[in-house]
Amino acid sequence: MAANPFTALTLIAAPAILTNASSILIMSTSNRLARATDRARLLATELEQMENLGTSDAEISLRELRATEERSLLMVHALRTFYSAVGGFAGSALVSLLGAALVTSAPDLAVRGVEWVGIAAGAFAVANLVVGCVWMLRETRIVVDVLRDRAARLTERAESRSPG
């Protein structure tokens, strides 16, 4: 490893790129969470203004509010795992840099220990990135279900109004 000066850069660049990817996922998930929160507020306001909560419109709004709540919880879980991934990738990069600095002066056993800590931090980060993406896939499924339900209702309503 000491013979190639680019090895240390490679060990640092890979976690840095993955840290950037995780950060982008955090930003997009945060934006989605903000939109879901706005939608929940709108639905809650609509429900509060309805006099008869037993109507079909109220039931639909309640279903959408429950779906929005579930989506929000999934996104919070995803954000936690994405933040953990960023921390893991940053730790992996730091440990890799430390290992590259120690390779010529530290005993072989210490260098091997640092290598394993770096690998463990990277594996932890990748696992969290994957888990966060699974949470977001589940959240997306809920959005698609709500949109399909809404489209089906609107289509049914439009077809019942059109002549023939």
Backbone torsions as a table, in degrees:
resi	resn	phi	psi	omega
1	MET	NA	-37.5	-177.3
2	ALA	-67.1	-23.9	-178.0
3	ALA	-71.0	-25.2	-177.3
4	ASN	-111.1	109.9	-178.1
5	PRO	-68.4	-17.5	-179.1
6	PHE	-81.5	-11.8	179.0
7	THR	-60.9	-46.0	179.7
8	ALA	-62.6	-40.9	178.7
9	LEU	-64.1	-38.2	178.2
10	THR	-64.7	-42.3	179.5
11	LEU	-64.2	-27.1	179.4
12	ILE	-89.7	-37.2	-175.7
13	ALA	-66.8	-41.3	-178.4
14	ALA	-60.6	-51.3	176.5
15	PRO	-62.9	-33.1	179.7
16	ALA	-64.9	-41.7	178.2
17	ILE	-65.4	-42.9	178.7
18	LEU	-68.1	-32.8	174.6
19	THR	-63.6	-42.0	178.1
20	ASN	-62.8	-43.9	178.4
21	ALA	-61.4	-42.5	178.7
22	SER	-63.8	-39.6	179.3
23	SER	-64.0	-38.7	177.2
24	ILE	-65.8	-40.5	175.8
25	LEU	-62.5	-37.7	177.6
26	ILE	-63.1	-45.4	-179.7
27	MET	-62.6	-46.5	-178.3
28	SER	-68.5	-36.8	177.8
29	THR	-67.7	-39.3	177.3
30	SER	-62.3	-41.2	177.5
31	ASN	-64.0	-42.2	178.1
32	ARG	-64.3	-39.4	177.9
33	LEU	-63.8	-40.6	178.2
34	ALA	-63.4	-41.7	177.9
35	ARG	-65.7	-40.1	178.2
36	ALA	-65.2	-38.0	177.8
37	THR	-64.3	-44.1	177.1
38	ASP	-60.7	-41.7	179.2
39	ARG	-64.3	-41.2	179.0
40	ALA	-63.2	-41.6	178.2
41	ARG	-62.5	-43.5	179.3
42	LEU	-62.0	-46.7	179.0
43	LEU	-63.4	-41.1	179.3
44	ALA	-63.9	-40.9	177.8
45	THR	-64.0	-44.1	177.3
46	GLU	-59.0	-44.9	-179.3
47	LEU	-65.1	-39.0	179.3
48	GLU	-65.0	-30.0	-178.1
49	GLN	-85.4	-14.4	179.4
50	MET	-76.5	132.9	-179.8
51	GLU	-79.0	-36.8	-176.4
52	ASN	-115.0	100.4	-177.8
53	LEU	-74.9	-2.6	178.5
54	GLY	-89.4	-2.8	-178.6
55	THR	-71.0	162.6	-179.8
56	SER	-65.9	-34.5	177.4
57	ASP	-63.2	-40.7	178.6
58	ALA	-66.5	-40.6	178.5
59	GLU	-62.8	-40.4	178.3
60	ILE	-64.1	-45.4	179.2
61	SER	-63.1	-38.8	177.1
62	LEU	-63.8	-41.2	177.4
63	ARG	-61.7	-43.8	179.5
64	GLU	-66.7	-36.1	177.9
65	LEU	-64.9	-42.8	177.3
66	ARG	-62.4	-41.5	178.2
67	ALA	-63.6	-39.9	179.0
68	THR	-65.8	-38.6	177.1
69	GLU	-63.5	-45.1	179.0
70	GLU	-62.8	-42.6	177.2
71	ARG	-58.7	-45.4	-178.3
72	SER	-61.2	-42.5	179.2
73	LEU	-64.6	-40.5	177.1
74	LEU	-62.7	-40.4	179.8
75	MET	-68.2	-35.0	176.3
76	VAL	-64.5	-42.4	175.6
77	HIS	-60.3	-44.3	-179.8
78	ALA	-62.2	-43.6	179.5
79	LEU	-60.7	-41.3	177.5
80	ARG	-58.8	-45.2	-177.6
81	THR	-71.2	-34.8	177.3
82	PHE	-66.6	-40.7	175.9
83	TYR	-63.2	-39.5	176.4
84	SER	-63.0	-38.8	178.1
85	ALA	-63.1	-44.0	178.2
86	VAL	-59.4	-45.3	178.0
87	GLY	-62.0	-41.0	178.8
88	GLY	-64.8	-42.8	178.9
89	PHE	-67.0	-39.7	177.6
90	ALA	-64.0	-43.2	177.6
91	GLY	-62.9	-40.7	178.8
92	SER	-62.4	-42.7	178.7
93	ALA	-64.5	-43.0	179.9
94	LEU	-64.8	-44.6	179.6
95	VAL	-65.1	-38.3	177.7
96	SER	-64.0	-40.2	177.0
97	LEU	-64.4	-42.9	177.4
98	LEU	-60.9	-45.2	178.7
99	GLY	-61.4	-40.7	178.5
100	ALA	-64.1	-35.6	178.9
101	ALA	-72.7	-32.4	-176.8
102	LEU	-85.1	-15.1	-169.8
103	VAL	-56.9	-32.3	-177.9
104	THR	-91.2	-21.4	-174.1
105	SER	-112.4	-21.0	-175.3
106	ALA	-94.4	157.1	176.0
107	PRO	-62.2	153.2	-178.1
108	ASP	-55.7	-39.3	-178.9
109	LEU	-63.2	-40.1	178.8
110	ALA	-65.5	-41.8	179.1
111	VAL	-64.1	-43.3	178.1
112	ARG	-61.9	-40.0	177.8
113	GLY	-62.3	-43.2	178.3
114	VAL	-64.6	-39.8	177.5
115	GLU	-58.7	-45.4	-178.4
116	TRP	-67.1	-35.7	176.6
117	VAL	-65.1	-41.7	177.7
118	GLY	-63.6	-41.9	178.4
119	ILE	-65.1	-42.7	179.7
120	ALA	-63.6	-41.9	178.8
121	ALA	-64.1	-41.0	178.1
122	GLY	-66.2	-41.0	179.1
123	ALA	-66.0	-41.0	176.0
124	PHE	-58.6	-44.6	-178.5
125	ALA	-65.6	-44.7	179.5
126	VAL	-63.3	-43.0	178.9
127	ALA	-59.5	-42.8	178.5
128	ASN	-66.2	-37.3	177.1
129	LEU	-62.2	-44.3	179.2
130	VAL	-65.1	-45.6	-179.9
131	VAL	-62.0	-42.8	177.7
132	GLY	-60.8	-39.5	177.6
133	CYS	-66.4	-35.2	176.6
134	VAL	-65.1	-42.5	176.1
135	TRP	-58.2	-42.1	-178.5
136	MET	-70.3	-33.0	174.7
137	LEU	-63.4	-41.4	177.6
138	ARG	-63.7	-40.7	178.6
139	GLU	-63.6	-42.1	179.5
140	THR	-63.4	-37.2	177.9
141	ARG	-60.1	-40.3	178.4
142	ILE	-64.3	-44.0	179.2
143	VAL	-59.5	-46.3	-179.5
144	VAL	-62.5	-41.5	178.4
145	ASP	-62.0	-43.9	179.1
146	VAL	-63.3	-43.9	-179.9
147	LEU	-65.2	-39.9	177.2
148	ARG	-63.8	-43.0	179.0
149	ASP	-61.8	-44.7	179.7
150	ARG	-64.4	-43.0	179.1
151	ALA	-63.8	-39.8	178.9
152	ALA	-64.6	-41.3	178.1
153	ARG	-63.9	-44.1	-179.5
154	LEU	-66.8	-39.3	177.8
155	THR	-64.0	-44.3	179.0
156	GLU	-61.6	-43.5	179.3
157	ARG	-63.7	-43.9	179.6
158	ALA	-65.3	-40.8	-180.0
159	GLU	-68.1	-33.0	-179.6
160	SER	-73.3	-23.8	179.8
161	ARG	-87.0	-26.1	-176.3
162	SER	-77.8	140.2	179.9
163	PRO	-71.3	143.3	173.6
164	GLY	74.8	NA	NA
